[in-house]
Amino acid sequence: MQTPLQQALARLTGLPLTKATRSELTQFFHFGKAQYTTPQGLVLDVGEITLALNCPWQLVLPNDDTIKHSEVFMRKREAGLPSPKFDWKIPGGNLRDQRLQQLINAGGAMSPQTAEPADNNGFILYFEYGAKLIVTPDPAKPQETEWQLFSNTGDNYSFIVRQQESK
């Protein structure tokens, strides 16, 4: 029998990773394709299901290269002299954003195949071709919401993992 966490992550099975976006430290991984219309009428391309991570994570690629959540605080790689002004909060302005964008732009299907639960409400999401996303909430630095999975198809599906209560 699957746990609620496994049932939630099973919704990602077979949906390709189509987009990666970020707001401050929260990373959004979009799986599948859907469109969302804002109250102002703007139509946005989003994932059918979005995984929002507000805790430590790393994406291990088949070649053992790793994209880490902490790379948000590193300058992106640039030809020539780096820009004298660095602000990690600007989308696309840091190494994490740059590397995730390159991964998405490279094409190739990265679809989750299975997921397994890990400590502290974390998990490992295994993709085809050997990539894996390892999510490891840090109990020493709890967040109001550690991670969330939600649908953008109008069915109002949401699965939220909040910080654990201290005992």
Secondary structure per residue as TSV (DSSP state, phi and psi in degrees):
chain	resnum	aa	ss	phi	psi
A	1	M	-	360.0	134.8
A	2	Q	-	-81.8	146.4
A	3	T	-	-77.8	163.9
A	4	P	H	-56.3	-36.1
A	5	L	H	-63.7	-45.6
A	6	Q	H	-64.9	-38.7
A	7	Q	H	-62.5	-41.5
A	8	A	H	-63.6	-49.0
A	9	L	H	-67.3	-25.4
A	10	A	H	-62.6	-22.8
A	11	R	T	-63.3	-20.8
A	12	L	T	-83.6	-17.3
A	13	T	T	-53.6	123.9
A	14	G	T	83.3	-9.6
A	15	L	-	-85.8	124.6
A	16	P	-	-71.1	145.8
A	17	L	E	-69.4	117.0
A	18	T	E	-113.0	-16.3
A	19	K	E	-163.3	149.7
A	20	A	E	-133.3	124.6
A	21	T	E	-131.0	170.7
A	22	R	E	-149.8	146.7
A	23	S	E	-132.3	112.0
A	24	E	T	55.0	-122.8
A	25	L	T	-88.6	-15.0
A	26	T	E	-77.0	123.8
A	27	Q	E	-99.5	132.9
A	28	F	E	-111.8	122.8
A	29	F	E	-106.8	122.6
A	30	H	E	-101.7	129.6
A	31	F	E	-118.5	132.7
A	32	G	S	75.8	-171.2
A	33	K	-	-131.9	138.8
A	34	A	E	-155.7	166.8
A	35	Q	E	-122.3	143.9
A	36	Y	E	-125.9	133.7
A	37	T	E	-105.5	122.1
A	38	T	-	-72.2	163.4
A	39	P	T	-57.1	-23.9
A	40	Q	T	-84.7	-1.7
A	41	G	S	92.9	2.7
A	42	L	-	-76.3	128.8
A	43	V	E	-95.6	122.7
A	44	L	E	-113.5	139.0
A	45	D	E	-83.9	121.2
A	46	V	E	-133.4	178.2
A	47	G	-	-83.1	151.6
A	48	E	S	-58.3	-42.1
A	49	I	E	-126.7	135.9
A	50	T	E	-117.9	134.9
A	51	L	E	-106.4	117.5
A	52	A	E	-106.1	121.5
A	53	L	E	-112.5	123.3
A	54	N	-	-123.3	40.8
A	55	C	S	-152.6	171.7
A	56	P	-	-60.1	141.0
A	57	W	E	-154.5	162.8
A	58	Q	E	-149.5	142.9
A	59	L	E	-109.2	110.6
A	60	V	E	-94.8	120.3
A	61	L	-	-87.4	163.2
A	62	P	T	-56.5	-27.6
A	63	N	T	-87.1	11.2
A	64	D	S	71.5	5.6
A	65	D	-	-69.3	145.0
A	66	T	E	-127.8	131.9
A	67	I	E	-102.2	123.4
A	68	K	E	-113.5	151.7
A	69	H	G	-59.4	-32.1
A	70	S	G	-70.1	-13.2
A	71	E	G	-69.0	-6.4
A	72	V	G	-64.4	-23.7
A	73	F	G	-93.8	7.8
A	74	M	S	-109.2	145.0
A	75	R	B	-61.8	145.5
A	76	K	-	-71.5	159.4
A	77	R	-	-80.5	130.1
A	78	E	-	-133.0	149.3
A	79	A	S	-73.6	142.4
A	80	G	S	76.8	-156.4
A	81	L	S	-73.7	138.3
A	82	P	-	-68.7	154.4
A	83	S	-	-59.2	136.9
A	84	P	S	-68.2	-20.0
A	85	K	-	-108.9	123.9
A	86	F	-	-124.2	124.2
A	87	D	-	-134.3	106.3
A	88	W	T	-60.6	-23.1
A	89	K	T	-73.1	-20.7
A	90	I	S	-72.8	121.9
A	91	P	T	-55.2	131.8
A	92	G	T	85.5	-4.9
A	93	G	-	-92.0	3.8
A	94	N	B	-129.8	171.2
A	95	L	H	-64.3	-40.4
A	96	R	H	-60.8	-49.2
A	97	D	H	-59.3	-44.7
A	98	Q	H	-61.6	-47.1
A	99	R	H	-68.8	-39.1
A	100	L	H	-66.4	-39.5
A	101	Q	H	-63.9	-40.7
A	102	Q	H	-62.5	-40.3
A	103	L	H	-62.1	-46.4
A	104	I	H	-65.7	-43.8
A	105	N	H	-66.6	-25.4
A	106	A	T	-67.0	-16.2
A	107	G	-	75.7	-157.8
A	108	G	-	76.7	137.9
A	109	A	-	-78.4	128.7
A	110	M	-	-121.2	92.3
A	111	S	-	-112.7	131.0
A	112	P	E	-62.3	140.5
A	113	Q	E	-110.2	-42.2
A	114	T	E	-147.8	164.8
A	115	A	E	-140.4	147.8
A	116	E	E	-134.2	139.8
A	117	P	E	-68.5	153.2
A	118	A	-	-133.4	-178.7
A	119	D	G	-61.6	153.8
A	120	N	G	56.1	38.9
A	121	N	G	64.8	24.2
A	122	G	-	-88.5	-177.0
A	123	F	E	-164.2	165.2
A	124	I	E	-121.4	124.4
A	125	L	E	-105.5	116.8
A	126	Y	E	-95.8	126.8
A	127	F	E	-99.7	161.7
A	128	E	G	-62.7	157.0
A	129	Y	G	69.4	12.3
A	130	G	G	95.0	-2.1
A	131	A	-	-75.8	154.8
A	132	K	E	-149.6	142.1
A	133	L	E	-104.2	119.3
A	134	I	E	-108.7	116.2
A	135	V	E	-109.1	122.7
A	136	T	-	-132.7	81.5
A	137	P	-	-54.1	139.6
A	138	D	-	-98.3	110.1
A	139	P	T	-63.3	-19.8
A	140	A	T	-78.3	-17.4
A	141	K	S	-131.8	64.6
A	142	P	-	-66.6	144.8
A	143	Q	-	-108.9	157.8
A	144	E	S	-57.7	-45.6
A	145	T	E	-125.8	119.1
A	146	E	E	-75.7	-48.3
A	147	W	E	-158.2	160.9
A	148	Q	E	-147.8	146.9
A	149	L	E	-122.5	128.0
A	150	F	E	-144.4	154.1
A	151	S	E	-94.1	145.0
A	152	N	S	-111.9	20.9
A	153	T	S	-102.6	5.9
A	154	G	S	91.1	3.6
A	155	D	S	-90.8	1.0
A	156	N	-	61.7	22.9
A	157	Y	-	-72.4	135.4
A	158	S	E	-154.0	138.2
A	159	F	E	-130.5	118.9
A	160	I	E	-118.5	134.3
A	161	V	E	-111.3	112.4
A	162	R	E	-97.4	169.1
A	163	Q	-	-59.4	148.9
A	164	Q	-	-82.2	144.7
A	165	E	-	-69.9	137.1
A	166	S	-	-76.0	141.0
A	167	K	-	-112.3	360.0
